[in-house]
Amino acid sequence: MITQIGLAVWDLAPGEPYDLAVEVSAVRATAQAHGLSRYHLFGFSAGATVALGAALASSDAVLSITVLEAAVIGDDDWDPSETAWRAGLAAVRDLPPDQRGHAFRDLMMRPGQPLPPLGPPPLWDARTDLLEDMLAQVGFVSGDLAAITQPVLAISGGRSNPRMRQQDERLVQVLPRATTQVFSECSHLSPPHRTEPARLAGILLDFWVRSSGNQPCR
């Protein structure tokens, strides 16, 4: 009863239309392919944004949503930190393509935090631009997420840009059944499913069991 969000943008042929609706349809198709009528959603980064969009579109099918440092939670500037984040991302996109990956990584980190050991950043190509265009106009604002009545677990890393934690606090303000979890030694570039998988698995299993039983989030 669990489906993890994979981004459909990477499988698009040149010229195919792309927006959040394409990703939401892919979530629905994945669930149907596995014979799932109800399921838990887990998404990281852009996948977490897609999970929120999928929950808004198919509320009866979703048992719970886990968002790990969502790329965005709506089209609104819900806090000055979000305004600054959007300006920073716009500055990254204004750079030459071969500089964007490094600048994007720096943006993801808490100021003063060194980057974790990583290889060269992935190529910033036309599909990356399509993804960023979609995230810049998802078609809902953060206040709309109040319609999601399922349990939501919002996870962030302590070494990530503080905007990630502030975004989770906004989700708690808006969503009726949202809770947060911080992995203090993790970041967007060293997320818990890579660095603390056993701890994350335990948290998720507990959350999913409680959500399946229609129990309130602790």
C-alpha positions as CSV (number, residue, x, y, z in Angstrom):
1,M,0.0,0.0,0.0
2,I,3.0,2.3,-0.4
3,T,4.1,4.1,-3.6
4,Q,7.2,6.3,-3.9
5,I,7.1,9.2,-6.2
6,G,9.3,9.0,-9.3
7,L,9.4,11.9,-11.6
8,A,7.9,11.4,-15.0
9,V,9.8,14.4,-16.5
10,W,12.9,12.2,-16.9
11,D,11.0,9.9,-19.3
12,L,9.5,12.6,-21.5
13,A,10.3,12.6,-25.2
14,P,11.3,16.0,-26.7
15,G,8.2,18.2,-27.2
16,E,5.9,16.3,-24.9
17,P,3.7,18.6,-22.7
18,Y,4.7,18.7,-19.1
19,D,3.1,20.2,-15.9
20,L,2.0,19.0,-12.5
21,A,-1.0,17.2,-14.0
22,V,1.4,14.9,-15.9
23,E,3.1,13.9,-12.7
24,V,-0.2,13.4,-10.8
25,S,-1.4,11.2,-13.6
26,A,1.8,9.2,-13.4
27,V,1.2,8.6,-9.6
28,R,-2.3,7.4,-10.4
29,A,-1.0,5.1,-13.1
30,T,1.7,3.7,-10.9
31,A,-0.9,2.8,-8.2
32,Q,-3.2,1.2,-10.7
33,A,-0.4,-0.8,-12.2
34,H,0.3,-2.3,-8.8
35,G,-3.4,-2.9,-8.1
36,L,-3.5,-0.3,-5.3
37,S,-6.9,1.4,-4.6
38,R,-5.5,3.1,-1.4
39,Y,-1.8,3.9,-0.7
40,H,0.7,5.9,1.3
41,L,2.7,8.5,-0.7
42,F,6.4,9.3,-0.1
43,G,8.2,12.0,-2.1
44,F,11.5,13.7,-1.9
45,S,12.2,17.3,-3.2
46,A,10.1,17.7,-6.4
47,G,8.6,14.3,-5.7
48,A,7.3,15.7,-2.4
49,T,5.6,18.5,-4.2
50,V,4.0,16.0,-6.6
51,A,2.8,14.0,-3.6
52,L,1.0,17.0,-2.2
53,G,-0.5,17.6,-5.7
54,A,-1.6,14.0,-6.0
55,A,-3.2,14.1,-2.5
56,L,-5.2,17.2,-3.5
57,A,-6.3,15.5,-6.8
58,S,-7.1,12.0,-5.4
59,S,-7.9,12.5,-1.7
60,D,-10.0,9.3,-1.3
61,A,-7.1,7.1,-2.5
62,V,-4.4,8.5,-0.2
63,L,-3.9,7.1,3.3
64,S,-1.0,9.4,4.2
65,I,1.7,11.6,2.7
66,T,5.4,11.9,3.7
67,V,7.2,14.9,2.3
68,L,11.0,15.0,2.5
69,E,12.1,18.6,1.9
70,A,9.5,19.5,-0.7
71,A,10.7,21.6,-3.5
72,V,7.7,23.9,-3.1
73,I,4.4,23.8,-1.2
74,G,2.5,26.2,-3.4
75,D,2.8,29.2,-5.7
76,D,2.6,31.8,-2.9
77,D,5.4,33.6,-1.0
78,W,4.1,32.4,2.4
79,D,7.1,33.9,4.3
80,P,10.1,36.1,3.6
81,S,12.2,33.0,3.6
82,E,10.2,31.7,0.6
83,T,10.6,35.1,-1.2
84,A,14.4,34.9,-0.7
85,W,14.5,31.3,-1.8
86,R,12.7,32.0,-5.1
87,A,15.1,34.9,-5.7
88,G,18.1,32.6,-5.0
89,L,16.7,30.0,-7.4
90,A,16.1,32.6,-10.1
91,A,19.7,33.7,-9.7
92,V,20.9,30.1,-10.2
93,R,18.9,29.8,-13.4
94,D,20.4,33.0,-14.7
95,L,23.9,31.5,-14.6
96,P,25.5,29.6,-17.5
97,P,24.3,26.0,-17.6
98,D,27.6,24.6,-16.5
99,Q,27.6,26.7,-13.3
100,R,24.0,26.0,-12.2
101,G,24.5,22.7,-10.6
102,H,27.3,23.9,-8.3
103,A,25.3,27.0,-7.4
104,F,22.1,25.0,-6.8
105,R,24.0,22.8,-4.4
106,D,25.3,25.8,-2.4
107,L,21.7,27.1,-2.2
108,M,20.5,23.9,-0.7
109,M,22.9,24.0,2.3
110,R,22.5,25.9,5.6
111,P,24.9,28.9,5.4
112,G,28.3,28.0,6.7
113,Q,27.7,24.2,6.2
114,P,30.2,22.5,3.9
115,L,28.9,20.4,1.1
116,P,28.9,16.7,1.8
117,P,31.3,14.6,-0.4
118,L,29.7,14.5,-3.8
119,G,30.7,13.8,-7.4
120,P,30.1,16.4,-10.1
121,P,26.5,17.8,-10.2
122,P,24.2,16.3,-12.8
123,L,24.0,18.1,-16.1
124,W,21.4,20.9,-16.0
125,D,19.6,20.2,-19.2
126,A,16.3,21.0,-20.9
127,R,14.4,18.5,-18.7
128,T,15.8,20.2,-15.6
129,D,14.4,23.5,-16.9
130,L,11.0,21.8,-17.5
131,L,11.0,20.6,-14.0
132,E,11.9,24.0,-12.6
133,D,9.2,25.6,-14.7
134,M,6.6,23.2,-13.3
135,L,7.7,23.9,-9.8
136,A,7.4,27.6,-10.4
137,Q,3.7,27.2,-11.2
138,V,2.1,24.2,-9.5
139,G,-1.4,25.6,-9.6
140,F,-2.1,25.7,-5.9
141,V,-1.0,27.9,-2.9
142,S,0.0,26.6,0.5
143,G,-3.3,27.5,2.0
144,D,-5.1,25.1,-0.4
145,L,-3.3,22.2,1.4
146,A,-5.7,22.6,4.3
147,A,-8.0,20.4,2.2
148,I,-5.6,17.4,2.8
149,T,-7.1,15.8,5.9
150,Q,-4.9,12.7,5.9
151,P,-1.9,12.4,8.2
152,V,1.2,14.2,6.8
153,L,4.8,13.7,8.0
154,A,7.2,16.5,6.9
155,I,10.9,15.7,7.2
156,S,13.8,18.0,6.9
157,G,17.6,18.0,7.5
158,G,19.3,20.1,10.1
159,R,22.1,21.0,7.6
160,S,19.8,22.1,4.8
161,N,18.9,25.7,4.0
162,P,16.7,26.9,6.9
163,R,13.9,27.5,4.4
164,M,13.3,23.7,4.4
165,R,12.5,23.7,8.1
166,Q,10.4,26.9,7.8
167,Q,8.5,25.3,5.0
168,D,7.6,22.3,7.3
169,E,6.4,24.8,9.9
170,R,4.1,26.3,7.3
171,L,2.7,22.9,6.6
172,V,2.0,22.4,10.3
173,Q,0.2,25.7,10.3
174,V,-2.0,24.8,7.3
175,L,-2.5,21.1,7.4
176,P,-4.9,19.7,10.1
177,R,-2.9,16.5,10.7
178,A,0.8,17.4,10.0
179,T,3.8,16.6,12.1
180,T,7.5,17.2,11.5
181,Q,10.7,15.3,12.0
182,V,14.2,16.7,11.8
183,F,17.3,14.7,11.0
184,S,19.9,17.0,12.5
185,E,22.9,15.6,10.6
186,C,21.2,15.4,7.2
187,S,20.7,17.8,4.4
188,H,19.0,17.9,1.0
189,L,22.3,16.6,-0.5
190,S,22.8,13.9,2.1
191,P,19.1,12.9,2.8
192,P,18.2,10.4,5.5
193,H,17.3,7.6,3.0
194,R,21.0,7.6,2.1
195,T,22.6,8.4,5.4
196,E,20.2,7.1,8.1
197,P,18.1,4.5,6.3
198,A,17.4,2.3,9.3
199,R,16.1,5.2,11.4
200,L,14.0,6.6,8.6
201,A,12.5,3.2,7.9
202,G,11.5,2.8,11.5
203,I,9.8,6.3,11.5
204,L,8.0,5.6,8.3
205,L,6.7,2.2,9.3
206,D,5.4,3.5,12.5
207,F,3.7,6.4,10.7
208,W,2.2,4.2,8.0
209,V,0.8,1.7,10.6
210,R,-0.8,4.5,12.6
211,S,-2.1,6.1,9.4
212,S,-3.6,2.9,8.2
213,G,-5.5,2.5,11.4
214,N,-7.0,6.0,11.1
215,Q,-5.3,7.0,14.3
216,P,-4.4,10.6,14.9
217,C,-0.8,11.6,14.3
218,R,1.2,12.0,17.4
